[in-house]
Amino acid sequence: MSIVQAFDRAADYDAHADVQRIVAARLADQVVALAPPPGLRVLEIGCGTGFLGAALIDRLPSARWLMTDVAPAMLARARDRFGGRSAIDYAILDGEAPGHAGSFDLIVSSLAAQWFADLPAAIDRWRGLLAPGGQIAFTTLAAGSFAEWRAAHGDLSSGTADYPTVERLAAIGLDVAIETLPVQHADAHDFLRSVKAIGAATPRPGHRPLTPAQLRTVMARFDAAGATARYVVATCIGGAGRQETTT
Ligand SMILES: C[S@@+](CC[C@H](N)C(=O)[O-])C[C@H]1O[C@@H](n2cnc3c(N)ncnc32)[C@H](O)[C@@H]1O
């Protein structure tokens, strides 16, 4: 199943998205701490059902918002959340290849970039959309996420994506801060339900699914280890970087 299909079918997203809500709220605090001037043009990539917008829009007076997502069903739910606010426009957009979406003072995104095939190339494209002095602020999953689920696989191969290390993220040229959020699940079923509900169950390319017996073994090990799964969240913030210094 593609990422778009996975998120279009994630009807239960909000009920299983505590981490997403927390991460979006913290990113909103950090964006406000940047003290952006009024009248901002904001591009949001991968808005989902609108957690980041809910935490940020009212704190950026007079901002003009372009809220985007690659999955039509998610964008529709963001539109429902924000109703008829005239300062928000909506568009279906692949954040990895945004084309000429416009010129922006701020590009924000929370927990969407972990599905990009080439994150550094995507961020270079975002830089190309920044107005002079513009800023990028996004969160993504980093290496170590779901380590407990991976460990429960033992010698078996886990379908969990290979999230980037802090070194690889820092090489993009933004400031990177890492935070680990441990999430206690009732059991492995609850973990898998939650990952599926937030659309994150798509295995990494080339992964061969486990047999039912193998999956049962992995789930039993995960339960025996306490059924905790950590989200390692990277917050990446900065301006146009290299482009700024060469112009
Ligand atoms: C885990 S959800 C996060 C949504 C929201 N930002 C939040 O914090 O709740 C990831 C979102 O990224 C979107 N997404 C995934 N790949 C994308 C891409 N290439 N371009 C734009 N959005 C994408 C998905 O459709 C989904 O809505």
The ligand as a Tripos MOL2 file, in Angstrom:
@<TRIPOS>MOLECULE
LIG
   27    29     1     0     0
SMALL
NO_CHARGES

@<TRIPOS>ATOM
      1 C1          1.9200   11.0460   10.8790 C.3       1 LIG1
      2 S1          0.9900   12.1240    9.8510 S.3       1 LIG1
      3 C2          1.3350   13.7110   10.5940 C.3       1 LIG1
      4 C3          0.2530   14.6800   10.2750 C.3       1 LIG1
      5 C4          0.3010   15.9930   11.0290 C.3       1 LIG1
      6 N1          1.4160   16.8200   10.5890 N.3       1 LIG1
      7 C5          0.3510   15.7250   12.5090 C.2       1 LIG1
      8 O1          1.3030   16.1800   13.1550 O.co2     1 LIG1
      9 O2         -0.5630   15.0630   13.0120 O.co2     1 LIG1
     10 C6          1.9350   12.2370    8.3550 C.3       1 LIG1
     11 C7          1.2400   13.0370    7.2660 C.3       1 LIG1
     12 O3          2.2030   13.2580    6.2460 O.3       1 LIG1
     13 C8          1.5530   13.0830    5.0020 C.3       1 LIG1
     14 N2          2.5810   12.7860    4.0030 N.ar      1 LIG1
     15 C9          3.3030   11.6640    3.8440 C.ar      1 LIG1
     16 N3          4.1340   11.7910    2.8030 N.ar      1 LIG1
     17 C10         3.9400   13.0460    2.3010 C.ar      1 LIG1
     18 C11         4.4720   13.7780    1.2080 C.ar      1 LIG1
     19 N4          5.4050   13.2420    0.3960 N.pl3     1 LIG1
     20 N5          4.0390   15.0240    0.9840 N.ar      1 LIG1
     21 C12         3.0750   15.5760    1.7750 C.ar      1 LIG1
     22 N6          2.5090   14.9260    2.8130 N.ar      1 LIG1
     23 C13         2.9340   13.6750    3.0720 C.ar      1 LIG1
     24 C14         0.5460   11.9800    5.2410 C.3       1 LIG1
     25 O4         -0.4770   11.9800    4.2660 O.3       1 LIG1
     26 C15         0.0620   12.3470    6.6410 C.3       1 LIG1
     27 O5         -1.0420   13.2080    6.6100 O.3       1 LIG1
@<TRIPOS>BOND
     1     1     2 1
     2     2     3 1
     3     2    10 1
     4     3     4 1
     5     4     5 1
     6     5     6 1
     7     5     7 1
     8     7     8 2
     9     7     9 1
    10    10    11 1
    11    11    12 1
    12    11    26 1
    13    12    13 1
    14    13    14 1
    15    13    24 1
    16    14    15 ar
    17    14    23 ar
    18    15    16 ar
    19    16    17 ar
    20    17    18 ar
    21    17    23 ar
    22    18    19 1
    23    18    20 ar
    24    20    21 ar
    25    21    22 ar
    26    22    23 ar
    27    24    25 1
    28    24    26 1
    29    26    27 1
@<TRIPOS>SUBSTRUCTURE
     1 LIG1         1 GROUP 0 **** ****
